[in-house]
Amino acid sequence: MLLPQALLVSSLPCTLANSHWQYLTRPDLSPPILNITIPAAPSTSPDYIFLTATPGFYPTSTGPTQPGAYIFRSSGDLVWSGLGYLPGYVANFGPTVIDGKNVLKAATGLLDGGHGRMFGDHVVLNERYETVRVLRAKGDRGRLVSVHEFEVVEERSVLVEVPVPVPVDLEEFGGGEGQRWVTSSGFQEIDLETGELLFEWYSLDNVSPHASALALSDKGPFNAFTPYNSWDYFHLNSAAKDTDGNYLISGRNVAAIFKINGTDGSVIWQLGGPLGSDFEDIPDDAGFAFQHDARIRYRSEDGTIERISLFDNEAQGQASKVRYIELDHEKKSVRGIQTFLPPDGLVADSQGNAQFLDNGNVFVNWGQAGAVTEFSSEGEVLFHAYLDSFPSRDVQSYRGFRAPWVGYSSEEPAVLVLGESGDDTLEVYVSWNGDTETRSWWVYLVDGEGVNKGVLGKVARTGFETVLKVDIDSENVVSGEVFVVAEARDEEEKVLGRSRATRVSDRGLYSGNWKESHANGQERLEL
């Protein structure tokens, strides 16, 4: 075998070829392509984007090639594909802190889209994307957790949604013969260390079905004839705990927000809804309907002033939006502080959330509309992207988040080496799914026994997949004798991982659009 006599190493930018073959080192991965219509402004958060790309609920939706959990950069470049890590339908995926450790949380299971629920497990992943906890409902009332909430409280407990079908005489609510099943929509708080049930609450104990904006019908998925088709009159879709030990919850199908007493479960106050609101004359800039993701943002020391945010789905053909609202409990008044409107007048019939970032920006996931936006605190759009190649509603994400994350892949780095007979050039492609810490790749030539025969070069990591172009002097690089190993190194050049020795593959087998996408080189790093 002829060893390299002259080396020229360069890195080539990896752009996306198509939704079915984006990364040459990982032809098994087909992540959705973010269609970035407003690129990230300088004041956009530098943190990662966490999404769960799932098929849209519209009849024409084809969905992503590979539904699941994903981490992206603002450039649209992939950081991690959760394919094979989180099975089934995935939602509520994002980072949190438990016992002082940065972890990922996600809900996984079987989606029942017609009823707006999913049953399965709530799981916690460590920094190597390994499952370290599996959480399920507790007690003798709610035995199955659904998708809508997975909120960690002060690193020690978790709030999860628990819908329970209950037989009830529905005659006073317009029910006919045989209609007797209603969903008592609830939540539980569970201790993460002991698994103890700390608190549970169910709508049927506290809020009358008379308050529902979803009329009882003898047709459709909520006809009340069976437990499976129970009338989902309340539909709890978020729960948060305040510093006094009380809970803020959202009931979509009563179009109202509730503060729940954390001791006896009674309703402290109700905002909105067709029946029972404690606040009169809600102004237009604070109105909402069929909302999601009610969150506590501020509370005065004496508790008389509270500020909350919510995702206003609207769901009546008008644009969805994020509301930031102030409640004055002494005056029983409501004031709209700010409204964040979507680019392109998006309507999210379901799902959606808003995250208030530490830098003052607001990151919004538009739920069923299949898009994400980052706003400045003044409401300026700093970044906007659709979750597939165009705003087709093919892809949606129940919630989305932007946050820092440090991930160490539990996989081996993936390498592809391309060359052909008589050619004096090798192209080395390398990636490492989930790793955030690699800053450079060192590439070595080895023989068939794995013996190091020299450094081909080192190059700065350019994204999920980095390419090195190496000019060598060889009569036949596709001889079966040339092997390459890639080594990942961090900012201090500490070795993080090594690939297996990889034989050169025939470049001709990989011809296609990818060639044009890697046409422009970048300057190499000196050895």
Secondary structure in CASP SS format (residue, H / E / C, confidence):
PFRMAT SS
TARGET T0000
AUTHOR 0000-0000-0000
METHOD secondary structure of the structure
MODEL  1
M C 1.00
L C 1.00
L C 1.00
P C 1.00
Q C 1.00
A C 1.00
L C 1.00
L C 1.00
V E 1.00
S E 1.00
S E 1.00
L E 1.00
P C 1.00
C C 1.00
T C 1.00
L C 1.00
A C 1.00
N C 1.00
S C 1.00
H C 1.00
W C 1.00
Q C 1.00
Y C 1.00
L C 1.00
T C 1.00
R C 1.00
P C 1.00
D C 1.00
L C 1.00
S C 1.00
P C 1.00
P C 1.00
I C 1.00
L C 1.00
N E 1.00
I E 1.00
T E 1.00
I E 1.00
P C 1.00
A C 1.00
A C 1.00
P C 1.00
S C 1.00
T C 1.00
S C 1.00
P C 1.00
D C 1.00
Y E 1.00
I E 1.00
F E 1.00
L E 1.00
T E 1.00
A E 1.00
T E 1.00
P E 1.00
G C 1.00
F C 1.00
Y C 1.00
P C 1.00
T C 1.00
S C 1.00
T C 1.00
G C 1.00
P C 1.00
T C 1.00
Q C 1.00
P C 1.00
G E 1.00
A E 1.00
Y E 1.00
I E 1.00
F E 1.00
R C 1.00
S C 1.00
S C 1.00
G C 1.00
D C 1.00
L E 1.00
V E 1.00
W E 1.00
S E 1.00
G C 1.00
L C 1.00
G C 1.00
Y C 1.00
L C 1.00
P C 1.00
G C 1.00
Y E 1.00
V E 1.00
A E 1.00
N E 1.00
F E 1.00
G E 1.00
P E 1.00
T E 1.00
V E 1.00
I E 1.00
D C 1.00
G C 1.00
K E 1.00
N E 1.00
V E 1.00
L E 1.00
K E 1.00
A E 1.00
A E 1.00
T E 1.00
G E 1.00
L E 1.00
L E 1.00
D E 1.00
G H 1.00
G H 1.00
H H 1.00
G C 1.00
R E 1.00
M E 1.00
F E 1.00
G E 1.00
D E 1.00
H E 1.00
V E 1.00
V E 1.00
L E 1.00
N C 1.00
E C 1.00
R C 1.00
Y C 1.00
E C 1.00
T E 1.00
V E 1.00
R E 1.00
V E 1.00
L E 1.00
R C 1.00
A C 1.00
K C 1.00
G C 1.00
D C 1.00
R C 1.00
G C 1.00
R C 1.00
L C 1.00
V E 1.00
S C 1.00
V C 1.00
H C 1.00
E C 1.00
F E 1.00
E E 1.00
V E 1.00
V E 1.00
E C 1.00
E C 1.00
R C 1.00
S E 1.00
V E 1.00
L E 1.00
V E 1.00
E E 1.00
V E 1.00
P E 1.00
V E 1.00
P E 1.00
V E 1.00
P E 1.00
V C 1.00
D C 1.00
L C 1.00
E H 1.00
E H 1.00
F H 1.00
G C 1.00
G C 1.00
G C 1.00
E C 1.00
G C 1.00
Q C 1.00
R C 1.00
W E 1.00
V E 1.00
T E 1.00
S E 1.00
S E 1.00
G E 1.00
F E 1.00
Q E 1.00
E E 1.00
I E 1.00
D E 1.00
L C 1.00
E C 1.00
T C 1.00
G C 1.00
E C 1.00
L E 1.00
L E 1.00
F E 1.00
E E 1.00
W E 1.00
Y E 1.00
S H 1.00
L H 1.00
D H 1.00
N C 1.00
V C 1.00
S C 1.00
P H 1.00
H H 1.00
A H 1.00
S C 1.00
A C 1.00
L C 1.00
A C 1.00
L C 1.00
S C 1.00
D C 1.00
K C 1.00
G C 1.00
P C 1.00
F C 1.00
N C 1.00
A C 1.00
F C 1.00
T C 1.00
P C 1.00
Y C 1.00
N C 1.00
S C 1.00
W E 1.00
D C 1.00
Y C 1.00
F C 1.00
H C 1.00
L E 1.00
N E 1.00
S E 1.00
A E 1.00
A E 1.00
K E 1.00
D C 1.00
T C 1.00
D C 1.00
G C 1.00
N C 1.00
Y E 1.00
L E 1.00
I E 1.00
S E 1.00
G E 1.00
R H 1.00
N H 1.00
V H 1.00
A C 1.00
A E 1.00
I E 1.00
F E 1.00
K E 1.00
I E 1.00
N C 1.00
G C 1.00
T C 1.00
D C 1.00
G C 1.00
S C 1.00
V E 1.00
I E 1.00
W E 1.00
Q E 1.00
L E 1.00
G E 1.00
G C 1.00
P C 1.00
L C 1.00
G C 1.00
S C 1.00
D C 1.00
F C 1.00
E C 1.00
D C 1.00
I C 1.00
P C 1.00
D H 1.00
D H 1.00
A H 1.00
G C 1.00
F C 1.00
A C 1.00
F C 1.00
Q C 1.00
H E 1.00
D E 1.00
A E 1.00
R E 1.00
I E 1.00
R E 1.00
Y E 1.00
R E 1.00
S C 1.00
E C 1.00
D C 1.00
G C 1.00
T C 1.00
I E 1.00
E E 1.00
R E 1.00
I E 1.00
S E 1.00
L E 1.00
F E 1.00
D E 1.00
N C 1.00
E C 1.00
A C 1.00
Q C 1.00
G C 1.00
Q C 1.00
A C 1.00
S C 1.00
K E 1.00
V E 1.00
R E 1.00
Y E 1.00
I E 1.00
E E 1.00
L E 1.00
D E 1.00
H C 1.00
E C 1.00
K C 1.00
K C 1.00
S E 1.00
V E 1.00
R E 1.00
G E 1.00
I E 1.00
Q E 1.00
T E 1.00
F E 1.00
L C 1.00
P C 1.00
P H 1.00
D H 1.00
G H 1.00
L C 1.00
V C 1.00
A C 1.00
D C 1.00
S C 1.00
Q C 1.00
G C 1.00
N E 1.00
A E 1.00
Q E 1.00
F E 1.00
L C 1.00
D C 1.00
N C 1.00
G C 1.00
N C 1.00
V E 1.00
F E 1.00
V E 1.00
N E 1.00
W C 1.00
G H 1.00
Q H 1.00
A H 1.00
G C 1.00
A E 1.00
V E 1.00
T E 1.00
E E 1.00
F E 1.00
S C 1.00
S C 1.00
E C 1.00
G C 1.00
E C 1.00
V E 1.00
L E 1.00
F E 1.00
H E 1.00
A E 1.00
Y E 1.00
L C 1.00
D C 1.00
S C 1.00
F C 1.00
P C 1.00
S C 1.00
R C 1.00
D C 1.00
V E 1.00
Q E 1.00
S C 1.00
Y C 1.00
R C 1.00
G C 1.00
F E 1.00
R E 1.00
A E 1.00
P C 1.00
W C 1.00
V C 1.00
G C 1.00
Y C 1.00
S C 1.00
S C 1.00
E C 1.00
E C 1.00
P C 1.00
A E 1.00
V E 1.00
L E 1.00
V E 1.00
L E 1.00
G E 1.00
E C 1.00
S E 1.00
G C 1.00
D C 1.00
D C 1.00
T E 1.00
L E 1.00
E E 1.00
V E 1.00
Y E 1.00
V E 1.00
S E 1.00
W C 1.00
N C 1.00
G C 1.00
D C 1.00
T C 1.00
E C 1.00
T C 1.00
R C 1.00
S E 1.00
W E 1.00
W E 1.00
V E 1.00
Y E 1.00
L E 1.00
V E 1.00
D C 1.00
G C 1.00
E C 1.00
G C 1.00
V C 1.00
N E 1.00
K E 1.00
G E 1.00
V E 1.00
L E 1.00
G E 1.00
K E 1.00
V E 1.00
A E 1.00
R C 1.00
T C 1.00
G C 1.00
F C 1.00
E E 1.00
T E 1.00
V E 1.00
L E 1.00
K E 1.00
V E 1.00
D E 1.00
I C 1.00
D C 1.00
S C 1.00
E C 1.00
N E 1.00
V C 1.00
V C 1.00
S C 1.00
G C 1.00
E C 1.00
V C 1.00
F E 1.00
V E 1.00
V E 1.00
A E 1.00
E E 1.00
A E 1.00
R E 1.00
D C 1.00
E C 1.00
E C 1.00
E C 1.00
K C 1.00
V E 1.00
L E 1.00
G E 1.00
R E 1.00
S C 1.00
R C 1.00
A C 1.00
T E 1.00
R E 1.00
V E 1.00
S E 1.00
D E 1.00
R H 1.00
G H 1.00
L H 1.00
Y H 1.00
S C 1.00
G C 1.00
N H 1.00
W H 1.00
K H 1.00
E H 1.00
S H 1.00
H C 1.00
A C 1.00
N C 1.00
G C 1.00
Q E 1.00
E C 1.00
R C 1.00
L C 1.00
E C 1.00
L C 1.00
END
